[in-house]
Amino acid sequence: MLLVGLTGSIGMGKSETARMFAALGVPVYDADAAVHALYDVGGAAVGAIGAAFPGSVKDGKVDRAALGAMTLGDSAAIKKLEAIIHPLVGQAQMDFLHQAEAGGATVVVLDVPLLFETRGETRVDAVVVVSAPADVQRARVLARPGMTEEKFEHILKRQTADAAKRAQAHYVIDTHLGLDHARERVAYVLEDLRRREAKIWKARKEAARQ
């Protein structure tokens, strides 16, 4: 299978773009959804997070607001949380890939918000970055319930700059140009990937021999 990493900073339109790939029949792994499942009742991360962050679990699931308050601006707390979450998310991704491969998929999309921040671009065949002007991004994010300027700025500091992501991308989808434009770009990406498939496989095999 060809592995396509889909990423973008907060408020750039990544989730909507992921749905466009899915609408074209491409299996999509949603890292955010995987985390939500881990935090929910019966989730594999609930016990460990409750032990590491007392008071963060309520009614059998992680209270995201409470956990966010405990980790906001605290790098040590964030690292502690990541040490719990990242291995579990990695396992969920592997399970997804095995299932997609068994189903005969030739292309899959990994929707990962922190792809560059976790060096995930080294583990995929192509990277798609969704992007929009900074003023559009800010307006989208601050319109979300419970979002504040402080939270937004803190999130931005943890994310690779949009310009750097665009520079490293194989494909860029500008989401402020409308849904029709984005759909056209998604279709183009899939078409171009299938044209390049033989070259990608050749490069992958050569890398494996080194």
N, C-alpha and C positions, 0 to 999 in steps of 0.2 A: 504493500500500500504506500501511496505517497502521503506524507504527513505534512499538513499545512498548519502553521501556527497563526492564529488570528489574535491580534492584540491591539491595544490603544489605551490612552489615558482615560481617566474617569470622565464621563459625559461626552465621549466622542462618538457614540452610536454603535458600539461593538455588539451589543446584544441583538439589536435590530438587524445588523449585518449577518450575524450568525444565523438568525432565522431565515434569511434569504438563501444562504447556503443549504440549510436544511430543506427549504422548499424545493430545491433542485435535486433532492434525493441524496445529499451528502451527509453521512453520519457526523454529528457534531458532539464533541465532548465539551461540556460546560463546567469549568473549574469552580465558578461561583455556586452553581447548583450542587456540585459535589460537596462543597463546604457546608452549604445549608443542610444537606442530608446528614452530614457528620454531626452537626449541632442539634439536630432535631431529636425528638423522643426516640430512644433506641439507637441513636447515632453512636458510631465507634469512638468519637472524641469527647462525648459528654462527661464520662467519668474522669478522664485525665484532666480536662479543663476545670471541672469542678474542684478537683484536688489542688490544682496549681493556682486557681484563682477563686478562693472561697467567696461565695455569694453570687457567683456568675451563673449558676444553674438554678432555674426556677421551673417548677412543674415538670421536671424530668427532661428539660431541654436547656440549651445555653441561651441565656438572655443576652442578645447581641448588644443592646444598649448598655447594659451593666458591664459587659466585657469590654466594650469600646471605651467606657469611662475609665476602666482600670488600666488600659494599655495606651491611651492617647498620649503621645509625646514621650512615652517611656520606652526607650530602645531596649532595655534589658527585658521588660515585660513582653515586648513584641517578639524578641528572639525566643523567649520561653514558649510563647504561643506557637510560633512557627515550628519549633522543634517537635511539637505535638502534631500539628496539622500537616506539615509537608509530607511526611512519610505516608500518611493515610490518603492524602490527595493523590500521591504518586501511585499508590496501589489501585485506587479507583480508576485512574487513567489507564493503567495496564489492563485492568479488567475490561474497560471499554474497547481498547485496541484489540484484545483477543476476540471479543464478541464481534467487532466489525470485520475482522479478518475472516472469522468463521462464516460470516454472512456474505462473503465475497466482495466486500468493498474494495475499490481500487484507489479511492481518495478519501481521506478523513480530515476533518478540521478540528484542531485543538483550540478551543476558545479559552485563552489564558490571559487574564489582565496583567500579570507581572511576568510576562514571557522573557523580556530582556533582563529584568531585574534578577531573575533566577537562572540566567544563562540558558533558557529554554530554546533560544534560537539555534543553538548548536545541535539540538536533537530533532530538528525538523528539516524537511527538504525545501520549504519555501515559507516566507513570512509575509503576511498581509497585515498592514497597519491601517486602522481607521483613524481619520483625523478631521479636525474642524478648526476654524480660527479661535483664538483664545477667548474672545468676547462671547462667541457662541457657546463654547464649552462652559464658561463661567455661568452664563444665564441658565443653561440646562441643569447644571449641578445645583445651583442655589435655589432652583424651583422645586427640588426634591424635599419631601416632608422631613423635618428634623435636621436638615443640613444647615450649617453655619459657615461663615467666612473662615473661622478658626479650623473647623474640620476640613474644609476644602483645601486650605493652605497646607495643612499637615499631610493630607493625602498626596498633594502635588509634590511635596518635598521627598516623599518615598518613591515616587515614580520617575523613571527615565524621562527626560524632556521630550516633548513631542517632536521637535526638530531632529533630535538624535534618532528617534524611532523611524521617522520618515527616511532618514539618510541610510539606515540599515535594512530597510524593507525591500523585498522583491516587488511588491505591489502596494500601492497606496489607494485607499478609497476615501474620497472627500465626502463626508456625510452631510455637509451643509448645502449641497447642491440639489437636494431632493431625493425622494425614494426611487424614482425612475432611474436617475443617474446611478445611484448605488446598485440597483438591480442589474443594470447594464454592465457595471464594473465587475460585479460578482460573476456574471455569466462569462465575461471576458477572461477573468482569472482562471476559471475552470477550463475553458477552451485552451488557453495558453499553456496551462499545466499539462494537459493531455498531449499537446504538441511537443512539449519538452520532456515527456515522461522517459523516453529512451535515454536522453542525455543524463537525466537525474539518476536513473538506475546505474548507468555506467560510472558516474562519479561516486555513487555510494559503494559500488563494488571495488573501485580503485582505493577508496579510503579504507575499506575493510582489510585490504591486502597490506596496507602500510603498518 
